[in-house]
């Protein structure tokens, strides 16, 4: 099994302070994040895990409004329940909610990302601004959302030199792995949103229909290249 080079320990201060592994639901992000953390921890690196998809503070008030207006709801299924947003017909949720969500993301990033990094830690994150933008794309049905001015604000919340790796999946394969996602009516839209973000940002997109070990090997290669390459 590939693992980051031993020279990572001496080089990490000059390389990515944050490794961000994400993708649509059911692509195995959590498994890969935990395996990578085990590798980095074994190298003696100060690693902290973060999950920051829904930093609802001020934006929570707008989500209450959306629930009252029927723009946000849950559907029950045999494995639990699935939440949906439908903001495309609401000017407030299309144009104001993303800005308020950005301020929430900033406040959480200061506390949970920037401060630990300033203390010399490495953040391994599986949910953050990419997931927020993908959720907004699906909720508003605006798959050109990265062209909007506020999308740049979200991207700038990523610390400098962040390594972003996205996992991609086929809806059929994902639903075989995760039966609960068979009830997700917007899974294909989420996958589309992730692919658009990867393509426009030039970030690696790893097929999740491989074995867990093969995906881990590929991620470790990206991490090693990022840490030890000139």
KOLFI-846198 format. One line per 5 residues: number of its first residue (from 1); for each residue z, y, x of C-alpha. Coordinates in steps of 0.2 Angstrom, whole numbers. Example, Ala and Ser with C-alpha at 12.3 -4.5 7.8 and 13.67 -1.06 7.14 Angstrom:
2
1> 39,-22,62 | 36,-5,68 .
# end
This chain:
230
1> 0,0,0 | -5,17,7 | 9,30,9 | 10,47,16 | 10,48,35 .
6> 26,49,45 | 21,66,51 | 23,72,33 | 41,76,37 | 37,89,50 .
11> 22,96,41 | 28,98,23 | 35,116,25 | 17,121,29 | 8,111,15 .
16> 9,109,-4 | 26,113,-11 | 21,105,-27 | 12,90,-32 | 6,90,-50 .
21> 0,74,-58 | -6,76,-76 | -19,70,-88 | -20,65,-107 | -7,55,-115 .
26> -7,36,-110 | -15,38,-93 | 0,32,-84 | 6,49,-77 | 25,45,-78 .
31> 22,28,-69 | 12,36,-55 | 25,51,-53 | 39,39,-51 | 30,28,-38 .
36> 25,43,-28 | 43,50,-28 | 49,33,-21 | 36,35,-7 | 41,53,-3 .
41> 59,50,-4 | 58,35,8 | 50,47,20 | 66,57,19 | 58,72,10 .
46> 68,83,-3 | 59,78,-19 | 63,85,-36 | 55,79,-52 | 49,91,-66 .
51> 43,89,-84 | 38,106,-90 | 26,104,-105 | 35,113,-119 | 46,128,-112 .
56> 48,135,-129 | 60,150,-129 | 52,165,-137 | 37,155,-142 | 48,144,-152 .
61> 50,158,-165 | 31,158,-167 | 31,139,-169 | 43,141,-184 | 31,153,-192 .
66> 17,140,-189 | 27,126,-197 | 31,137,-212 | 12,142,-213 | 7,123,-212 .
71> -1,126,-195 | 11,114,-186 | 16,97,-193 | 21,79,-189 | 13,63,-196 .
76> 24,47,-196 | 17,30,-190 | 24,13,-186 | 28,18,-168 | 36,35,-172 .
81> 28,51,-176 | 14,62,-169 | 14,81,-169 | -1,92,-172 | -6,111,-170 .
86> -20,119,-180 | -21,137,-174 | -40,140,-175 | -38,150,-192 | -23,160,-187 .
91> -26,176,-177 | -8,177,-172 | -7,159,-166 | -24,161,-157 | -20,177,-148 .
96> -2,181,-148 | 6,163,-146 | -3,160,-129 | 4,176,-122 | 22,173,-127 .
101> 21,155,-121 | 15,162,-104 | 31,172,-103 | 41,156,-107 | 32,147,-94 .
106> 35,160,-81 | 54,160,-85 | 55,141,-83 | 44,141,-68 | 56,154,-59 .
111> 71,143,-63 | 64,125,-61 | 49,127,-48 | 50,143,-38 | 69,143,-34 .
116> 69,124,-29 | 54,127,-18 | 62,142,-10 | 76,130,-5 | 65,119,4 .
121> 62,106,-9 | 45,98,-15 | 42,97,-33 | 33,82,-41 | 28,88,-58 .
126> 19,78,-72 | 18,92,-85 | 16,111,-83 | 3,124,-86 | -13,113,-86 .
131> -5,103,-101 | -1,120,-110 | -19,125,-108 | -25,108,-114 | -14,109,-129 .
136> -20,127,-133 | -38,121,-131 | -35,107,-144 | -25,118,-156 | -37,132,-156 .
141> -53,121,-154 | -58,133,-141 | -64,123,-126 | -70,138,-117 | -52,144,-117 .
146> -52,145,-97 | -63,160,-99 | -50,170,-108 | -40,182,-97 | -23,174,-101 .
151> -29,157,-94 | -29,165,-77 | -11,170,-79 | -6,152,-83 | -15,146,-67 .
156> -7,159,-57 | 10,151,-61 | 6,137,-50 | 14,139,-33 | 1,142,-18 .
161> -6,127,-11 | -1,116,-26 | -10,99,-26 | -16,95,-43 | -22,78,-48 .
166> -28,73,-65 | -29,56,-73 | -43,52,-84 | -45,39,-98 | -56,31,-111 .
171> -49,33,-128 | -52,14,-132 | -43,9,-116 | -29,21,-119 | -26,15,-136 .
176> -25,-3,-130 | -12,2,-117 | -2,13,-129 | -3,7,-147 | 6,22,-153 .
181> -9,33,-148 | -20,23,-160 | -13,35,-172 | -17,51,-162 | -31,59,-171 .
186> -34,72,-157 | -33,60,-142 | -52,62,-138 | -50,81,-139 | -36,80,-127 .
191> -46,70,-115 | -60,82,-116 | -49,97,-113 | -42,88,-97 | -60,84,-91 .
196> -65,102,-94 | -51,109,-84 | -54,97,-69 | -72,101,-69 | -70,120,-69 .
201> -55,120,-57 | -63,107,-45 | -48,96,-46 | -48,77,-43 | -50,67,-58 .
206> -44,49,-56 | -50,35,-69 | -35,27,-77 | -43,11,-81 | -40,5,-64 .
211> -24,-5,-59 | -8,4,-56 | -8,0,-38 | -26,6,-36 | -22,23,-44 .
216> -6,24,-33 | -16,21,-18 | -29,35,-22 | -15,47,-26 | -6,43,-10 .
221> -22,46,0 | -24,64,-8 | -6,67,-4 | -8,62,14 | -24,72,16 .
226> -15,87,9 | 0,86,20 | -7,81,37 | -25,88,37 | -28,104,46 .
# end
